[in-house]
Amino acid sequence: MHPSHHARATPDKSAYIMVGSGETVTFAELEARSNQTAHALREAGCQPGDTIAIFAENSARYFEICWAAQRAGLYYVCISSRLTGPEVAYILADSGAKLVIASAKLGTHARAGADEAGAITRWSIDGEIEGFEPLETLRSIFPETPIADEMAGTDMLYSSGTTGRPKGLRPPLEHGAPIDADNVLVQIARAVAGANAESRYLSPAPLYHAAPLRWCMTMTRLGASLYVMEKFDPEAFLAAVEKYQITHSQLVPTMFVRMLKLPDEARLKYDVSSLQFAIHAAAPCPVPVKEQMIDWWGPIIDEYYAGSEGNGMTWIKSPEWLNKKGSVGRAIFGELHVCAEDGTELGPNEEGQIYYSGTTPPTYHNDAEKTQKARHPGHPDWSSLGDVGRVDEDGYLFLTDRKAFMIISGGVNIYPQETENVLITHPKVADCAVIGVPDPDFGEAVKAVVQPVAGVTGDAALAEELMAFCHASLSKLKCPRSVDFDPDLPRHATGKLYKRLIRDRYWGKTGSRIV
């Protein structure tokens, strides 16, 4: 259950191939480079339980770093390659990272973030960054054999915080834990996805996301070969399936949409019959889209509902889904509970907040309030992602709302509070709400609804000014794609903004609030 075993058994087998460049890294090369990097990390003062950060786009170096940290007992924080310098600085400081490894393409934001975060060791990959030491050169002086004190490390991924800032999920590390121990996702990949050493896994998504990172590393544990797209393109995905005879993949619904919108002559010219399993999650998939995908690829498309928190998981296979359209499945990790606002457990088909029991509740780094809110008021060992739904009489979960109106655009989680915090500082903005509105390609798009200050007219010129204002402080994905104006946003005397009333203008009141 570790690439080190496969390096001994099948050293010349491809551990992963970068689809765009064709660069191939064998299991023997992954073993050697991750060992060298682990030695370099120790030399830099990184001891078990310490944290490092990776700020890079999809790269052949990504897994070499992750596996080095994993075998050195470190937390590795994977930072979105779309973030700006101040956003990078916040995560570096909040996570307590002792070292940051950044790709040359992201050098400007990496340098700005590291400067703002303070004293921190800086390495670069795939080129040079001023003030950063190139990892490829640095590691070459170290041995290709394991460090003496190997122990298992893990990822530290970031989720939403109560202030709108992301919060780290920092699971406990067991000192001295073996690097090759089994885990829940490995068990699921074997038993439910049928994955093994003969599998060929195509990853089309950014590796800084939880699902792509964890699924890729799980497949590597099993000895499968990975095929990593530097960037998703619908036709390139289909071409890769045919070229590499892909058996397994993990996607998000917006990728399905983009593939279905290809002209038939492009979409149908590729042989995808090698696919045995495709899993999707991260955002709701419209029923018609999933129906079309099953018609095209066959009943091989599975779906799950879970979070980066790892506190539970549901799962549904295509044959089940065709009988329970819209469901995200039954619990395969943890036990489901649906509860009213007062915590009372509800019966079948009654809508309420979703909780899991029988698993470890999440702990949000530096956010005791969010940690507490994730727990059931009467059962502190039950935990929730804040989502709302119902469970039918057969145990199938149907989601009907989203946690705290998080925007999920193209499978990416966007937290409106961060954008609202920027907008409200503009001198012409009296109040604002940022919401997700329906988008045919990405599921949701970011929209700002702004109440101008007295005497200011909300017009197209102001909308452009506000969008540009956001772009100066935030990464592009968090910025509004459109701005509407409201002379009086619905806010209670206590200060609470009735965002649901605003959101319903765009989504309407239907049986499900996830369209």
VEXDREN-2710 file (C-alpha; in Angstrom, 1 decimal):
% VEXDREN-2710
k/r/px/py/pz
1/MET/0.0/0.0/0.0
2/HIS/2.9/2.4/-0.8
3/PRO/4.9/3.3/-4.0
4/SER/8.0/2.1/-2.3
5/HIS/6.7/-1.5/-2.6
6/HIS/5.9/-1.1/-6.2
7/ALA/9.4/0.5/-6.8
8/ARG/10.9/-2.8/-5.7
9/ALA/8.4/-5.1/-7.5
10/THR/8.0/-3.1/-10.8
11/PRO/10.6/-0.4/-10.8
12/ASP/10.3/0.4/-14.6
13/LYS/6.5/0.6/-14.6
14/SER/5.1/4.1/-15.1
15/ALA/3.9/5.6/-11.8
16/TYR/2.5/8.6/-13.7
17/ILE/2.6/10.3/-17.1
18/MET/1.8/13.9/-17.8
19/VAL/-0.7/13.8/-20.6
20/GLY/0.3/17.1/-22.2
21/SER/4.1/16.9/-22.1
22/GLY/4.4/13.1/-22.1
23/GLU/6.9/13.3/-19.2
24/THR/6.9/9.9/-17.5
25/VAL/8.1/9.0/-14.0
26/THR/8.6/5.4/-13.1
27/PHE/8.0/3.9/-9.7
28/ALA/11.8/3.6/-9.3
29/GLU/12.2/7.3/-10.1
30/LEU/9.4/8.3/-7.8
31/GLU/11.0/6.3/-5.0
32/ALA/14.4/7.9/-5.6
33/ARG/13.2/11.4/-5.9
34/SER/10.8/11.3/-2.9
35/ASN/13.6/9.9/-0.8
36/GLN/16.0/12.6/-1.9
37/THR/13.4/15.2/-1.2
38/ALA/12.6/13.7/2.3
39/HIS/16.3/14.0/3.1
40/ALA/16.3/17.6/1.9
41/LEU/13.3/18.4/4.1
42/ARG/15.0/17.0/7.1
43/GLU/18.1/19.0/6.3
44/ALA/15.9/22.1/6.1
45/GLY/14.7/21.4/9.7
46/CYS/11.3/19.9/8.9
47/GLN/10.6/17.3/11.6
48/PRO/7.6/15.0/12.1
49/GLY/4.4/17.0/12.7
50/ASP/5.8/20.1/10.9
51/THR/4.0/21.6/7.9
52/ILE/5.1/22.4/4.3
53/ALA/3.1/24.1/1.5
54/ILE/3.0/23.3/-2.2
55/PHE/1.9/26.2/-4.5
56/ALA/2.0/24.8/-8.0
57/GLU/-0.1/23.9/-11.1
58/ASN/-0.2/20.2/-12.1
59/SER/3.4/19.2/-12.5
60/ALA/5.5/16.0/-12.6
61/ARG/7.1/17.2/-9.4
62/TYR/3.9/17.4/-7.4
63/PHE/3.7/13.7/-6.4
64/GLU/7.5/13.6/-5.7
65/ILE/6.9/16.3/-3.1
66/CYS/3.7/14.8/-1.6
67/TRP/5.2/11.4/-1.2
68/ALA/8.4/12.9/0.3
69/ALA/6.3/14.7/2.9
70/GLN/4.1/11.6/3.4
71/ARG/7.1/9.4/4.3
72/ALA/8.7/12.2/6.4
73/GLY/5.7/12.5/8.8
74/LEU/4.8/16.0/7.6
75/TYR/1.6/17.8/6.9
76/TYR/1.5/19.0/3.3
77/VAL/-0.8/21.9/2.4
78/CYS/-1.7/22.1/-1.3
79/ILE/-2.5/25.7/-2.2
80/SER/-4.7/26.6/-5.1
81/SER/-2.7/27.8/-8.0
82/ARG/-5.3/30.4/-8.7
83/LEU/-4.7/32.4/-5.4
84/THR/-3.1/35.8/-5.2
85/GLY/-0.1/36.7/-3.0
86/PRO/-2.1/37.9/0.0
87/GLU/-4.3/34.7/-0.1
88/VAL/-1.2/32.6/-0.3
89/ALA/0.3/34.5/2.6
90/TYR/-2.8/33.9/4.8
91/ILE/-2.6/30.1/4.3
92/LEU/1.2/30.0/4.8
93/ALA/0.8/31.8/8.1
94/ASP/-2.3/30.1/9.3
95/SER/-1.0/26.6/8.6
96/GLY/2.4/27.4/10.2
97/ALA/4.2/26.2/7.1
98/LYS/8.0/26.1/7.7
99/LEU/8.7/25.8/4.0
100/VAL/7.0/26.6/0.7
101/ILE/7.6/24.9/-2.7
102/ALA/6.3/26.9/-5.6
103/SER/6.4/26.5/-9.4
104/ALA/8.2/29.1/-11.5
105/LYS/5.0/30.0/-13.3
106/LEU/3.5/31.2/-10.0
107/GLY/6.7/33.0/-8.9
108/THR/5.2/36.4/-8.6
109/HIS/2.4/35.4/-6.2
110/ALA/4.7/32.9/-4.4
111/ARG/7.3/35.5/-3.7
112/ALA/4.7/38.0/-2.5
113/GLY/3.0/35.5/-0.3
114/ALA/6.2/34.2/1.3
115/ASP/7.4/37.8/1.9
116/GLU/4.1/38.7/3.6
117/ALA/4.1/35.5/5.6
118/GLY/7.5/36.2/7.1
119/ALA/10.6/34.0/7.6
120/ILE/10.0/30.8/5.6
121/THR/12.3/28.5/3.6
122/ARG/11.6/28.8/-0.1
123/TRP/12.1/26.2/-2.9
124/SER/11.1/26.4/-6.5
125/ILE/10.3/23.7/-9.1
126/ASP/10.1/23.7/-12.9
127/GLY/12.3/26.8/-13.1
128/GLU/13.7/29.5/-11.0
129/ILE/12.1/32.1/-8.7
130/GLU/14.2/35.0/-7.3
131/GLY/15.0/34.2/-3.7
132/PHE/13.9/30.5/-4.0
133/GLU/16.3/27.5/-4.2
134/PRO/15.6/25.1/-7.1
135/LEU/14.5/21.8/-5.6
136/GLU/15.7/19.7/-8.5
137/THR/19.3/21.0/-7.9
138/LEU/19.0/20.9/-4.1
139/ARG/17.8/17.3/-3.8
140/SER/20.4/15.9/-6.1
141/ILE/23.1/16.0/-3.4
142/PHE/21.0/13.7/-1.1
143/PRO/20.9/9.8/-1.2
144/GLU/18.1/8.0/-3.0
145/THR/17.6/5.7/0.0
146/PRO/14.9/6.3/2.7
147/ILE/15.5/8.6/5.7
148/ALA/16.2/6.9/8.9
149/ASP/13.0/8.1/10.8
150/GLU/10.3/7.4/8.2
151/MET/6.7/7.8/9.5
152/ALA/3.4/8.6/7.9
153/GLY/2.4/12.2/7.2
154/THR/-0.8/13.4/5.6
155/ASP/-2.4/16.3/3.7
156/MET/-3.7/19.4/5.5
157/LEU/-6.4/20.8/3.2
158/TYR/-8.4/24.0/3.6
159/SER/-12.1/24.5/3.9
160/SER/-14.4/27.4/4.7
161/GLY/-14.1/29.4/7.9
162/THR/-16.6/31.4/9.9
163/THR/-15.0/34.7/8.8
164/GLY/-15.0/33.7/5.1
165/ARG/-11.3/32.8/5.3
166/PRO/-10.5/29.2/4.5
167/LYS/-9.7/26.9/7.5
168/GLY/-7.3/24.0/7.6
169/LEU/-8.3/20.5/8.3
170/ARG/-5.5/19.1/10.4
171/PRO/-6.0/15.5/11.3
172/PRO/-4.0/14.0/14.2
173/LEU/-0.7/12.3/13.3
174/GLU/0.3/9.1/15.1
175/HIS/4.0/9.3/15.8
176/GLY/5.8/6.5/14.2
177/ALA/2.8/5.3/12.1
178/PRO/3.9/3.1/9.2
179/ILE/4.0/4.8/5.8
180/ASP/2.3/1.9/4.1
181/ALA/-0.8/1.5/6.3
182/ASP/-4.2/0.8/4.8
183/ASN/-6.8/3.5/4.8
184/VAL/-10.6/3.9/4.1
185/LEU/-10.2/5.3/0.6
186/VAL/-7.8/2.5/-0.4
187/GLN/-10.4/0.0/0.8
188/ILE/-13.2/1.7/-1.1
189/ALA/-11.1/1.9/-4.3
190/ARG/-10.4/-1.8/-4.2
191/ALA/-13.8/-3.0/-3.1
192/VAL/-16.2/-0.6/-4.8
193/ALA/-14.2/0.8/-7.8
194/GLY/-12.4/-2.4/-8.6
195/ALA/-9.0/-0.7/-8.7
196/ASN/-5.8/-2.6/-8.7
197/ALA/-2.2/-2.6/-10.1
198/GLU/-3.5/-3.1/-13.6
199/SER/-5.7/0.0/-13.5
200/ARG/-4.9/3.0/-15.6
201/TYR/-6.3/6.2/-13.9
202/LEU/-6.8/9.5/-15.7
203/SER/-6.9/12.6/-13.5
204/PRO/-8.2/15.7/-15.3
205/ALA/-8.5/18.1/-12.3
206/PRO/-6.1/20.4/-10.4
207/LEU/-4.1/18.4/-7.9
208/TYR/-4.5/20.9/-5.1
209/HIS/-8.1/19.8/-4.7
210/ALA/-8.9/17.1/-2.1
211/ALA/-10.5/14.5/-4.4
212/PRO/-8.0/14.5/-7.3
213/LEU/-5.0/14.5/-4.9
214/ARG/-6.4/11.7/-2.7
215/TRP/-7.7/9.6/-5.5
216/CYS/-4.3/9.8/-7.4
217/MET/-2.3/8.9/-4.3
218/THR/-4.7/6.1/-3.5
219/MET/-4.2/4.6/-7.0
220/THR/-0.5/4.9/-6.7
221/ARG/-0.7/3.0/-3.4
222/LEU/-2.4/0.2/-5.3
223/GLY/0.3/0.2/-8.0
224/ALA/-1.8/1.7/-10.8
225/SER/-0.4/4.0/-13.4
226/LEU/-1.6/7.6/-13.4
227/TYR/-2.2/9.8/-16.4
228/VAL/-2.4/13.5/-15.3
229/MET/-3.8/16.2/-17.4
230/GLU/-2.0/19.6/-16.9
231/LYS/-5.4/21.2/-17.6
232/PHE/-8.8/19.8/-18.5
233/ASP/-10.0/20.0/-22.1
234/PRO/-13.1/17.9/-23.1
235/GLU/-11.7/16.5/-26.3
236/ALA/-8.2/16.0/-24.9
237/PHE/-9.8/14.0/-22.1
238/LEU/-11.5/11.7/-24.6
239/ALA/-8.4/11.4/-26.7
240/ALA/-6.4/10.4/-23.6
241/VAL/-8.9/7.7/-22.7
242/GLU/-8.5/6.2/-26.1
243/LYS/-4.7/6.6/-26.4
244/TYR/-3.9/5.2/-22.9
245/GLN/-6.8/2.8/-22.7
246/ILE/-7.9/4.4/-19.4
247/THR/-9.9/2.2/-17.0
248/HIS/-10.7/4.6/-14.2
249/SER/-11.2/8.4/-13.7
250/GLN/-12.6/10.9/-11.3
251/LEU/-14.5/14.0/-12.6
252/VAL/-16.9/16.8/-11.7
253/PRO/-20.2/17.4/-13.4
254/THR/-19.1/20.5/-15.4
255/MET/-16.6/18.2/-17.2
256/PHE/-19.6/16.0/-18.3
257/VAL/-21.4/19.1/-19.5
258/ARG/-18.4/20.3/-21.6
259/MET/-17.9/16.9/-23.1
260/LEU/-21.6/16.6/-24.0
261/LYS/-21.5/20.0/-25.7
262/LEU/-18.8/18.9/-28.1
263/PRO/-20.0/18.4/-31.7
264/ASP/-20.9/14.8/-32.3
265/GLU/-18.1/14.4/-34.8
266/ALA/-15.6/15.3/-32.0
267/ARG/-17.4/13.6/-29.1
268/LEU/-18.1/10.3/-30.8
269/LYS/-14.9/9.7/-32.7
270/TYR/-13.0/8.4/-29.7
271/ASP/-13.2/4.9/-28.3
272/VAL/-13.9/5.1/-24.6
273/SER/-14.9/1.4/-24.2
274/SER/-11.8/0.8/-22.0
275/LEU/-13.5/2.8/-19.2
276/GLN/-14.6/0.5/-16.4
277/PHE/-15.3/3.1/-13.7
278/ALA/-15.9/6.9/-13.5
279/ILE/-16.7/8.6/-10.3
280/HIS/-18.0/12.1/-9.8
281/ALA/-18.7/14.4/-6.8
282/ALA/-17.9/18.0/-5.6
283/ALA/-21.1/19.5/-7.1
284/PRO/-24.7/18.5/-8.0
285/CYS/-25.0/16.8/-11.3
286/PRO/-28.2/17.7/-13.2
287/VAL/-30.3/14.6/-13.8
288/PRO/-30.5/15.0/-17.6
289/VAL/-26.7/15.4/-17.8
290/LYS/-26.1/12.2/-15.8
291/GLU/-28.7/10.3/-17.9
292/GLN/-26.9/11.3/-21.1
293/MET/-23.5/10.3/-19.7
294/ILE/-24.9/6.8/-18.7
295/ASP/-26.4/6.5/-22.2
296/TRP/-23.0/7.3/-23.7
297/TRP/-20.5/5.5/-21.4
298/GLY/-22.8/2.8/-20.0
299/PRO/-23.7/2.1/-16.3
300/ILE/-20.1/2.7/-15.1
301/ILE/-20.6/6.1/-13.5
302/ASP/-20.6/6.2/-9.8
303/GLU/-21.3/9.2/-7.5
304/TYR/-20.4/10.0/-3.9
305/TYR/-21.1/12.7/-1.3
306/ALA/-18.4/13.5/1.1
307/GLY/-16.2/16.5/2.1
308/SER/-12.5/17.2/2.7
309/GLU/-13.3/16.7/6.4
310/GLY/-13.5/12.9/5.8
311/ASN/-16.2/12.5/8.4
312/GLY/-18.5/10.2/6.2
313/MET/-19.3/9.2/2.7
314/THR/-22.3/8.0/0.7
315/TRP/-22.0/6.2/-2.6
316/ILE/-24.3/5.2/-5.5
317/LYS/-23.7/3.2/-8.6
318/SER/-25.4/3.8/-12.0
319/PRO/-28.0/0.9/-11.8
320/GLU/-29.1/2.2/-8.3
321/TRP/-29.1/5.8/-9.5
322/LEU/-31.4/5.0/-12.4
323/ASN/-34.0/3.8/-9.9
324/LYS/-33.2/6.7/-7.5
325/LYS/-32.5/9.6/-9.8
326/GLY/-31.0/12.6/-8.0
327/SER/-29.8/10.6/-5.0
328/VAL/-26.1/10.7/-3.9
329/GLY/-26.4/7.2/-2.4
330/ARG/-26.3/5.3/0.8
331/ALA/-23.7/5.6/3.5
332/ILE/-20.7/3.4/3.1
333/PHE/-18.6/5.2/5.7
334/GLY/-20.3/6.4/8.8
335/GLU/-24.1/6.3/9.6
336/LEU/-26.5/9.0/8.3
337/HIS/-28.8/11.0/10.5
338/VAL/-31.1/13.9/9.4
339/CYS/-32.0/16.3/12.1
340/ALA/-34.3/19.3/12.7
341/GLU/-32.8/22.7/13.8
342/ASP/-33.3/21.7/17.5
343/GLY/-31.3/18.5/16.9
344/THR/-34.2/16.1/16.9
345/GLU/-33.6/13.2/14.6
346/LEU/-36.2/13.1/11.7
347/GLY/-37.8/10.2/9.9
348/PRO/-37.7/9.1/6.3
349/ASN/-38.2/11.8/3.6
350/GLU/-38.1/14.6/6.2
351/GLU/-35.7/17.4/5.3
352/GLY/-33.1/18.6/7.8
353/GLN/-29.4/18.9/8.4
354/ILE/-27.2/15.9/7.6
355/TYR/-25.0/14.4/10.2
356/TYR/-22.7/11.4/10.3
357/SER/-22.0/9.2/13.3
358/GLY/-19.4/6.5/13.9
359/THR/-16.6/8.6/12.4
360/THR/-14.1/11.2/13.7
361/PRO/-15.6/14.7/13.8
362/PRO/-13.5/17.3/11.9
363/THR/-11.3/19.7/13.7
364/TYR/-10.8/23.1/12.0
365/HIS/-7.3/24.6/12.6
366/ASN/-7.5/27.8/14.6
367/ASP/-11.3/27.9/14.5
368/ALA/-12.9/26.4/17.6
369/GLU/-16.2/28.0/16.8
370/LYS/-16.5/26.2/13.4
371/THR/-15.3/23.0/15.0
372/GLN/-18.1/23.2/17.6
373/LYS/-20.7/24.1/15.0
374/ALA/-19.9/21.0/13.0
375/ARG/-21.0/18.8/16.0
376/HIS/-24.6/17.8/16.9
377/PRO/-25.9/19.7/19.9
378/GLY/-26.9/16.5/21.7
379/HIS/-24.4/14.0/20.2
380/PRO/-21.0/15.6/20.1
381/ASP/-19.6/12.5/18.3
382/TRP/-22.0/13.3/15.4
383/SER/-20.7/15.8/12.8
384/SER/-22.1/17.7/9.8
385/LEU/-20.8/19.5/6.8
386/GLY/-23.8/21.8/7.2
387/ASP/-25.7/20.4/4.2
388/VAL/-29.4/19.9/4.2
389/GLY/-31.2/16.9/2.7
390/ARG/-33.5/13.9/3.3
391/VAL/-33.0/10.2/3.5
392/ASP/-35.7/8.0/1.9
393/GLU/-37.2/4.8/3.3
394/ASP/-34.4/2.8/1.6
395/GLY/-31.6/4.8/3.1
396/TYR/-30.8/6.9/0.0
397/LEU/-29.7/10.5/0.6
398/PHE/-31.0/13.4/-1.5
399/LEU/-29.4/16.8/-1.0
400/THR/-31.7/19.8/-1.1
401/ASP/-29.5/22.7/0.0
402/ARG/-25.9/23.6/0.5
403/LYS/-23.9/24.6/3.5
404/ALA/-24.0/28.3/4.2
405/PHE/-24.7/29.1/0.5
406/MET/-21.3/28.1/-0.6
407/ILE/-20.9/28.6/-4.3
408/ILE/-19.7/25.5/-6.3
409/SER/-18.6/26.6/-9.7
410/GLY/-17.1/23.9/-12.0
411/GLY/-16.5/21.7/-8.9
412/VAL/-14.6/24.5/-7.1
413/ASN/-15.7/25.7/-3.7
414/ILE/-16.0/29.4/-3.5
415/TYR/-16.8/31.1/-0.2
416/PRO/-18.8/34.3/-0.7
417/GLN/-17.8/36.0/2.5
418/GLU/-14.3/36.6/1.2
419/THR/-15.7/38.5/-1.8
420/GLU/-18.2/40.4/0.3
421/ASN/-15.4/41.5/2.6
422/VAL/-13.7/43.1/-0.3
423/LEU/-16.7/44.7/-1.9
424/ILE/-18.0/46.3/1.3
425/THR/-14.8/48.3/1.4
426/HIS/-15.5/50.1/-1.8
427/PRO/-16.6/53.7/-1.1
428/LYS/-19.7/53.4/-3.3
429/VAL/-21.0/50.2/-1.7
430/ALA/-23.4/50.4/1.3
431/ASP/-24.2/46.7/1.5
432/CYS/-23.7/43.6/-0.6
433/ALA/-24.4/39.9/-1.0
434/VAL/-22.5/37.4/-3.1
435/ILE/-24.3/34.4/-4.3
436/GLY/-24.2/31.6/-6.8
437/VAL/-26.6/31.8/-9.7
438/PRO/-27.4/29.2/-12.3
439/ASP/-24.8/28.7/-15.0
440/PRO/-25.2/26.2/-17.9
441/ASP/-21.5/25.3/-18.1
442/PHE/-20.2/25.5/-14.5
443/GLY/-23.4/24.8/-12.4
444/GLU/-23.1/28.1/-10.6
445/ALA/-21.5/31.5/-11.4
446/VAL/-20.5/34.2/-8.9
447/LYS/-22.9/37.2/-8.8
448/ALA/-22.8/40.2/-6.5
449/VAL/-25.9/42.0/-5.5
450/VAL/-25.0/45.4/-4.3
451/GLN/-26.8/48.2/-2.5
452/PRO/-25.1/51.5/-3.5
453/VAL/-24.6/54.3/-1.1
454/ALA/-27.1/57.1/-1.2
455/GLY/-26.8/59.3/-4.2
456/VAL/-24.9/56.7/-6.3
457/THR/-26.6/55.1/-9.3
458/GLY/-26.2/51.4/-9.8
459/ASP/-25.4/51.1/-13.5
460/ALA/-23.2/49.2/-16.0
461/ALA/-20.3/51.5/-15.3
462/LEU/-20.4/50.9/-11.6
463/ALA/-20.7/47.1/-12.2
464/GLU/-17.5/47.2/-14.2
465/GLU/-15.8/49.3/-11.6
466/LEU/-16.7/46.8/-8.8
467/MET/-15.6/43.8/-10.7
468/ALA/-12.3/45.4/-11.4
469/PHE/-12.0/46.3/-7.7
470/CYS/-12.4/42.7/-6.8
471/HIS/-9.9/41.5/-9.4
472/ALA/-7.3/43.7/-7.7
473/SER/-7.5/41.8/-4.4
474/LEU/-8.9/38.3/-5.2
475/SER/-8.2/35.4/-7.5
476/LYS/-10.3/35.4/-10.6
477/LEU/-12.5/32.5/-9.6
478/LYS/-13.8/34.4/-6.5
479/CYS/-14.6/37.6/-8.4
480/PRO/-18.2/38.3/-9.5
481/ARG/-18.9/37.6/-13.2
482/SER/-21.9/40.0/-13.0
483/VAL/-23.3/42.6/-10.6
484/ASP/-26.9/43.5/-9.9
485/PHE/-28.1/46.4/-7.8
486/ASP/-30.8/46.5/-5.1
487/PRO/-31.7/49.8/-3.3
488/ASP/-32.4/48.0/0.0
489/LEU/-31.0/44.5/0.7
490/PRO/-33.1/42.4/3.1
491/ARG/-31.3/42.7/6.4
492/HIS/-32.8/42.1/9.8
493/ALA/-32.4/44.7/12.6
494/THR/-30.0/42.3/14.3
495/GLY/-27.7/42.6/11.3
496/LYS/-28.5/39.2/9.7
497/LEU/-28.7/39.3/5.9
498/TYR/-31.5/37.2/4.5
499/LYS/-29.4/35.8/1.7
500/ARG/-31.9/33.1/0.9
501/LEU/-34.4/35.8/-0.2
502/ILE/-31.9/37.2/-2.5
503/ARG/-30.8/33.8/-3.8
504/ASP/-34.4/32.7/-4.5
505/ARG/-34.8/35.5/-7.0
506/TYR/-32.4/33.7/-9.2
507/TRP/-33.1/30.0/-8.4
508/GLY/-36.8/30.2/-7.7
509/LYS/-38.6/28.1/-5.1
510/THR/-38.7/24.5/-6.3
511/GLY/-38.7/21.1/-4.6
512/SER/-34.9/21.1/-4.6
513/ARG/-32.9/24.3/-4.2
514/ILE/-30.0/22.6/-6.0
515/VAL/-30.9/23.1/-9.7
END
